[in-house]
């Protein structure tokens, strides 16, 4: 059940504020414990500032390609990873705290902290798995020439920081934008986000636009390490 549904939409509250309000009420009533800090989603392979800078310097700048011919179906995702668990379910388990799954590997309970906006969620339905470099952005940056097999590997990449559990409406607001037009609303995470984006594009041999590179450089400059 989405916490936001407990309040009428006409109140005009953002869902993250609603969630925080409800959690505070439940904690105050002794119905839940919020003493433990939820684990932050931490994808693997996030480079240091120095490594990310070297990778950014090496990326080829090119005009953004067209979305002509693009379809999400050309990037088969949420494939089976282990047993009955698909990629989405693997990331939910990795990025959450005290995650319980049923026999089909669907998360039935747990706690997810979204570093993009600082919100905590208690239902998997409130969480999306973000492709850090969106599939459409990858298509425009060179993936249009890949094989379907390579696009599948990209869309389900659990080795690099390409997948992360975040608040669903924040992910939807991002859409297929690059950092020149969208950055995490929580500014403290922009350093990490830039390093994730850079290393994914570098590893997969994707290009970037001049405006995108400038935005990434500005974000990277905020990093201490």
Buried (B, 14 or more C-beta within 10 A) or exposed (E): EBBBEEBEEEEEBEBBBBBBBBBEEBEEEEEBEEEEEBBBBEBEBBBEBEBBBEBBEEBEEBEBBEEEEBEEEBBBBBEEBEEEBBBBBBBBBBBBBEBEBEEEBBBEEBBBBBBBBBBBBBBBEBBBBBBBBBBBBBBBBBBBEBEEEEBBBBBBBBEBBBBBBBBBBBBEEBEBBBBBEBBBBBEEBBBBBBBBBBBBBBBBEBBBBEBBBEBBBBBBEEBEE
